[in-house]
Amino acid sequence: MADARPLRRSRRNRIIGGVMGGIAAHFGLNPTGLRVVYVVGSIVSAAFPGLLVYLVLWLLIPRED
């Protein structure tokens, strides 16, 4: 895990803020699949405030250079 990329918002693989693209790159996942899981999880679960969590991540995760 030492060669993993640092957690940064993606500039290349972004739809809104690059949060899911950056998380997917950090963990070596498919960004589209991660987005689908995140949106479905946000819709299905009333206890998971997806939009609020996304906005907080957008503020906390630094932008890729």
N, CA and C atoms as a LAMMPS dump frame, in Angstrom:
ITEM: TIMESTEP
0
ITEM: NUMBER OF ATOMS
195
ITEM: BOX BOUNDS ff ff ff
-5.0000000000000000e+02 5.0000000000000000e+02
-5.0000000000000000e+02 5.0000000000000000e+02
-5.0000000000000000e+02 5.0000000000000000e+02
ITEM: ATOMS id mol type element x y z
1 1 1 N 0.818 -1.185 0
2 1 2 C 0 0 0
3 1 3 C 0.868 1.256 0
4 2 1 N 2.164 1.103 0.068
5 2 2 C 3.064 2.24 0.106
6 2 3 C 3.072 3.01 -1.216
7 3 1 N 2.724 2.35 -2.329
8 3 2 C 2.745 3.028 -3.622
9 3 3 C 1.376 3.602 -3.999
10 4 1 N 0.444 3.669 -3.059
11 4 2 C -0.873 4.241 -3.326
12 4 3 C -0.766 5.745 -3.504
13 5 1 N -1.625 6.269 -4.355
14 5 2 C -1.66 7.719 -4.572
15 5 3 C -2.227 8.41 -3.343
16 6 1 N -1.792 9.623 -3.075
17 6 2 C -2.406 10.367 -1.963
18 6 3 C -3.85 10.717 -2.31
19 7 1 N -4.648 10.904 -1.306
20 7 2 C -6.06 11.211 -1.518
21 7 3 C -6.196 12.663 -1.964
22 8 1 N -6.585 12.84 -3.205
23 8 2 C -6.77 14.159 -3.815
24 8 3 C -8.014 14.114 -4.694
25 9 1 N -8.68 15.273 -4.858
26 9 2 C -9.788 15.353 -5.799
27 9 3 C -9.223 15.312 -7.211
28 10 1 N -9.845 14.528 -8.057
29 10 2 C -9.347 14.335 -9.41
30 10 3 C -9.697 15.523 -10.308
31 11 1 N -8.763 15.905 -11.153
32 11 2 C -9.024 16.932 -12.165
33 11 3 C -9.45 16.295 -13.475
34 12 1 N -8.961 15.101 -13.747
35 12 2 C -9.264 14.431 -15.01
36 12 3 C -10.565 13.654 -14.96
37 13 1 N -10.826 12.988 -13.852
38 13 2 C -11.972 12.094 -13.747
39 13 3 C -12.997 12.707 -12.801
40 14 1 N -13.673 13.729 -13.28
41 14 2 C -14.607 14.433 -12.421
42 14 3 C -15.941 14.636 -13.124
43 15 1 N -16.98 14.621 -12.328
44 15 2 C -18.316 14.956 -12.814
45 15 3 C -18.71 16.302 -12.195
46 16 1 N -18.651 16.396 -10.878
47 16 2 C -18.984 17.645 -10.191
48 16 3 C -17.71 18.23 -9.581
49 17 1 N -17.203 17.592 -8.529
50 17 2 C -16.052 18.152 -7.834
51 17 3 C -14.821 17.287 -7.873
52 18 1 N -14.903 16.104 -8.456
53 18 2 C -13.754 15.219 -8.518
54 18 3 C -13.546 14.375 -7.273
55 19 1 N -14.509 14.41 -6.342
56 19 2 C -14.361 13.681 -5.082
57 19 3 C -14.36 12.175 -5.322
58 20 1 N -15.357 11.673 -6.008
59 20 2 C -15.446 10.222 -6.238
60 20 3 C -14.317 9.747 -7.146
61 21 1 N -13.931 10.54 -8.122
62 21 2 C -12.8 10.179 -8.981
63 21 3 C -11.503 10.094 -8.201
64 22 1 N -11.311 11.005 -7.258
65 22 2 C -10.106 10.983 -6.423
66 22 3 C -10.085 9.814 -5.464
67 23 1 N -11.24 9.51 -4.859
68 23 2 C -11.324 8.37 -3.948
69 23 3 C -11.102 7.078 -4.715
70 24 1 N -11.694 6.972 -5.905
71 24 2 C -11.51 5.768 -6.721
72 24 3 C -10.046 5.59 -7.115
73 25 1 N -9.379 6.668 -7.491
74 25 2 C -7.96 6.573 -7.861
75 25 3 C -7.108 6.176 -6.658
76 26 1 N -7.44 6.698 -5.49
77 26 2 C -6.678 6.406 -4.277
78 26 3 C -6.758 4.921 -3.915
79 27 1 N -7.947 4.345 -4.04
80 27 2 C -8.138 2.945 -3.662
81 27 3 C -8.068 1.982 -4.842
82 28 1 N -7.818 2.474 -6.04
83 28 2 C -7.701 1.615 -7.214
84 28 3 C -9.028 1.02 -7.654
85 29 1 N -10.102 1.807 -7.562
86 29 2 C -11.434 1.335 -7.929
87 29 3 C -11.893 1.993 -9.223
88 30 1 N -12.976 1.458 -9.769
89 30 2 C -13.605 2.027 -10.945
90 30 3 C -14.43 3.238 -10.511
91 31 1 N -14.143 4.436 -11.027
92 31 2 C -14.858 5.626 -10.578
93 31 3 C -16.352 5.594 -10.886
94 32 1 N -16.733 5.053 -12.027
95 32 2 C -18.153 4.983 -12.371
96 32 3 C -18.893 4.059 -11.419
97 33 1 N -18.314 2.93 -11.119
98 33 2 C -18.933 1.997 -10.17
99 33 3 C -19.051 2.605 -8.786
100 34 1 N -18.03 3.321 -8.361
101 34 2 C -18.07 3.97 -7.056
102 34 3 C -19.156 5.033 -7.007
103 35 1 N -19.311 5.786 -8.081
104 35 2 C -20.372 6.799 -8.145
105 35 3 C -21.753 6.151 -8.057
106 36 1 N -21.937 5.063 -8.782
107 36 2 C -23.23 4.368 -8.763
108 36 3 C -23.543 3.858 -7.359
109 37 1 N -22.573 3.231 -6.717
110 37 2 C -22.774 2.723 -5.354
111 37 3 C -23.078 3.871 -4.402
112 38 1 N -22.4 4.983 -4.538
113 38 2 C -22.609 6.129 -3.66
114 38 3 C -24.014 6.714 -3.839
115 39 1 N -24.44 6.882 -5.079
116 39 2 C -25.771 7.451 -5.345
117 39 3 C -26.859 6.506 -4.885
118 40 1 N -26.729 5.22 -5.188
119 40 2 C -27.742 4.245 -4.75
120 40 3 C -27.781 4.182 -3.225
121 41 1 N -26.634 4.182 -2.589
122 41 2 C -26.597 4.177 -1.128
123 41 3 C -27.225 5.428 -0.536
124 42 1 N -27.052 6.555 -1.197
125 42 2 C -27.65 7.8 -0.72
126 42 3 C -29.168 7.789 -0.87
127 43 1 N -29.655 7.203 -1.945
128 43 2 C -31.098 7.163 -2.188
129 43 3 C -31.785 6.153 -1.29
130 44 1 N -31.2 4.98 -1.14
131 44 2 C -31.822 3.89 -0.387
132 44 3 C -31.811 4.147 1.118
133 45 1 N -30.774 4.763 1.611
134 45 2 C -30.628 4.936 3.051
135 45 3 C -31.023 6.35 3.47
136 46 1 N -32.033 6.431 4.295
137 46 2 C -32.451 7.737 4.807
138 46 3 C -31.446 8.262 5.836
139 47 1 N -30.693 7.381 6.448
140 47 2 C -29.74 7.781 7.483
141 47 3 C -28.405 8.237 6.891
142 48 1 N -28.214 8.102 5.58
143 48 2 C -26.949 8.467 4.938
144 48 3 C -27.169 9.725 4.105
145 49 1 N -26.856 10.893 4.646
146 49 2 C -27.074 12.15 3.91
147 49 3 C -26.003 12.35 2.838
148 50 1 N -26.21 11.751 1.684
149 50 2 C -25.2 11.733 0.63
150 50 3 C -24.738 13.089 0.162
151 51 1 N -25.644 14.02 -0.029
152 51 2 C -25.255 15.338 -0.52
153 51 3 C -24.401 16.081 0.505
154 52 1 N -24.785 15.998 1.758
155 52 2 C -24.019 16.658 2.817
156 52 3 C -22.618 16.057 2.945
157 53 1 N -22.528 14.745 2.91
158 53 2 C -21.225 14.071 3
159 53 3 C -20.349 14.459 1.805
160 54 1 N -20.947 14.511 0.611
161 54 2 C -20.19 14.888 -0.58
162 54 3 C -19.638 16.302 -0.448
163 55 1 N -20.46 17.224 0.028
164 55 2 C -20.01 18.604 0.194
165 55 3 C -18.886 18.72 1.214
166 56 1 N -18.977 17.971 2.299
167 56 2 C -17.913 17.989 3.308
168 56 3 C -16.618 17.415 2.725
169 57 1 N -16.73 16.31 1.985
170 57 2 C -15.541 15.738 1.349
171 57 3 C -14.939 16.705 0.338
172 58 1 N -15.78 17.419 -0.39
173 58 2 C -15.32 18.396 -1.371
174 58 3 C -14.493 19.485 -0.682
175 59 1 N -14.903 19.862 0.514
176 59 2 C -14.17 20.883 1.257
177 59 3 C -12.887 20.347 1.897
178 60 1 N -12.904 19.091 2.338
179 60 2 C -11.765 18.54 3.081
180 60 3 C -10.661 17.947 2.213
181 61 1 N -11.013 17.352 1.094
182 61 2 C -10.013 16.694 0.235
183 61 3 C -9.362 17.744 -0.663
184 62 1 N -8.049 17.869 -0.603
185 62 2 C -7.384 18.879 -1.43
186 62 3 C -7.445 18.539 -2.918
187 63 1 N -7.355 19.566 -3.737
188 63 2 C -7.412 19.401 -5.174
189 63 3 C -6.086 18.857 -5.711
190 64 1 N -6.17 18.04 -6.724
191 64 2 C -4.988 17.485 -7.385
192 64 3 C -4.259 18.61 -8.124
193 65 1 N -2.938 18.605 -8.071
194 65 2 C -2.144 19.659 -8.736
195 65 3 C -2.102 19.49 -10.217
